[in-house]
Amino acid sequence: MSDPQKLISRANKLSSGGFLGFSFSTGDRYSEAAELYSQAANKLKLQKKWDHAARVYELAADAHLLANSEEFQAADQYKNMVVVMLKSEHVDVTDAVDVLYKVKNLYLNLGKGRLAAKTCERIADLSDPDQKCDLYKTAAELYDIEDQFIARDKCLNQEAHYLTLSSKVPDENYSKAIKIYEKIAEGCLDSNLLKWGVKAYYFKAVLCYLALEDVVGAGQALNRYAEQCASFDRTTEYRLCEQLVIAVNTDDSTLFTDAVIKYDSIHKLDDWYVKILLKIKPSSDKELC
């Protein structure tokens, strides 16, 4: 049967208990209907009928939920629904996010923490910046429960990133970010594979201290990090942090700018670094070069 509408009509009769469902038990009837809806939605997807396909994937998911113990299959159909929703020119992203929350909750009910965490990340991708922090925090907590430490640290890093990204960042956000970066760095030190990434987290933590106008704390942290990681004081990140602490402490914008330009010529600074460096640069001149 190649016509999507015929598949949908047959599925509707099954799910409504019509004559086609006579030979099926209730659970099997919904399961068969879900399969027919899924086939129809797949065909509509190939025809690029995104809105129609999304509605039929939702019917497939709902039918799976009415069947016996098919929550996992329902989650898959809801995810298929989101894929085609996001391709539609009429899409409201908040509707897609609502569907993904259903997926996350289904995975949590099934005890699938890793998949729930991955869904939280997807929701964060589609959410406003002020919502991303909590979503990445939740994802990190779920990954931690599942002993997925690399994925956890990736989400923690994203949480800290968005904590310090708003136009007016409260001091407490920088303090939270420092704790997060230090926590990630501590975990990296225990792994030979991850130890190379420690310098980036130390660097970000020192910049957060300076953003708090805590020059003493930044200097103390820099010394502490050098003790924790024997190779850190030989990195370009350490040398830049050392110069930035001196520049901020002495209100020397020239030293600050020269140090940043030199570092940027070796390691290109992204928008996050540029934003926080502009915040901590001495004097009213807020250009880095």
Secondary structure as GFF3:
##gff-version 3
##sequence-region A 1 289
A	DSSP	alpha_helix	4	15	.	.	.	ID=ss1
A	DSSP	three_ten_helix	19	21	.	.	.	ID=ss2
A	DSSP	alpha_helix	26	46	.	.	.	ID=ss3
A	DSSP	alpha_helix	50	66	.	.	.	ID=ss4
A	DSSP	alpha_helix	71	85	.	.	.	ID=ss5
A	DSSP	alpha_helix	93	109	.	.	.	ID=ss6
A	DSSP	alpha_helix	113	126	.	.	.	ID=ss7
A	DSSP	alpha_helix	129	145	.	.	.	ID=ss8
A	DSSP	alpha_helix	149	163	.	.	.	ID=ss9
A	DSSP	alpha_helix	171	189	.	.	.	ID=ss10
A	DSSP	three_ten_helix	195	197	.	.	.	ID=ss11
A	DSSP	alpha_helix	198	211	.	.	.	ID=ss12
A	DSSP	alpha_helix	215	228	.	.	.	ID=ss13
A	DSSP	three_ten_helix	232	234	.	.	.	ID=ss14
A	DSSP	alpha_helix	236	250	.	.	.	ID=ss15
A	DSSP	alpha_helix	253	266	.	.	.	ID=ss16
A	DSSP	alpha_helix	271	280	.	.	.	ID=ss17
###
